[in-house]
Amino acid sequence: MTDAALFQPVRLRSLTVPNRVWVSPMCQYSADARDGMPTDWHLVHLGALAQGGAGLVMTEATAVSPEGRISAWDLGIWNDEQRDALARIVDFVHARGAVAAVQLAHAGRKASTLPEWRGHGSQSLEDGGWTTVAPSAVPFAGYAAPVALDEAGIAGVVADFAAGARRAVGAGFDAIELHAAHGYLIHQFLSPLANHRTDAWGGSLERRARLLLDVVRAVRDAIGEDVPLLVRFSGTDWVDGGWTIEDTDTVAGWAAEAGADWFDVSSGGVVGDAKIPVGPGYQVPLATAVRTATGMPVNAVGLIHDAEQAEAIVAEGRADAVMLARPLLRNPHLPQAWAAELGVDVAWPVQYRRAKPRHAAVRA
């Protein structure tokens, strides 16, 4: 058996994650549309990913307020009933030997949308949708126009993230991620393509980053010093005049000073017509750039599909972990398969070890 960088543990503050193959947040559109509560789908979906060997299992974007949901069928964490329902899932993930993380989110102008199989664009008020908010009253193409947040509204968003983080810790989550990517509210403030403000929350990079940094500080205060705090960035908007990797490098450094521990680097999402050069590992250079500029650990995500590719990303220091989405939907046990392919003998949870073939040549 060999050692592989992909299956080495990694430390985040007081937390040890058993390997570097992590579950990326994936919207499932399976929450109770009345109240953002998790259902048995989430227990089975996230539990299977933990049983399959992922070191860290992260929930889908989980809204910190009702109006922050991407759709009515998304998870929420704005009340104690949601916290208590999520605790059952966290307990199951822990029992399978994985770390449980939650991505806290507010969709801003991309909220109140329809899942693609129900239609396209915004869900109407008559059909159960709601009025969205944003830094500026500028809609995402094809969506309803949002209302620009005032000072009180911005303060409310910061408070909602802090309250959601406290509930997440109360539910037993081991780590918190802030969603500042993919064109959702915090990214909308960061990007000049969506933020047209001329007050203290817009214009310069420092002002556009103010919401994110206020949220980082508020969440760090809410969760204490032991709980790891991640931030997901879109490394670039892929559009001239938009958010750039140099902006990400700078603001990630500020976020680290404010209390963030780790950066999860994706890209795009703030406009619908960006020309994105999609290909195997196409976002890895963005993660590497942030790692180099800040000296902080990062995830790479996006079209990472095989063990050799993932192992090289971590072993060569281009990122400290990889996040997978669609490959894990196709095969929740992919981390176990990759360990076998790389010749790693991993101490999987006892339920899996009991099911392993006895022949040494096919041990996982």
Secondary structure, DSSP 8 states (H G I E B T S, - for coil): ----GGGS-EEETTEEES-SEEE-------S-TTT----HHHHHHHHHHHHTT-SEEEEEEEESSGGG-SSTTS-B-SSHHHHHHHHHHHHHHHHTT-EEEEEEE--GGG-SB--TTT-SSB--GGGT----EESSS---TTS---EE--HHHHHHHHHHHHHHHHHHHHHT-SEEEEEE-TTSHHHHHH-TTT----STTSSSHHHHTHHHHHHHHHHHHHH-SSS-EEEEEES--SSTTS--HHHHHHHHHHHHHHT--EEEEE---SSTT------TTTTHHHHHHHHHHH---EEEESS--SHHHHHHHHHTTS-SEEEESHHHHH-TTHHHHHHHHTT------HHHHHHS-SSGGG--
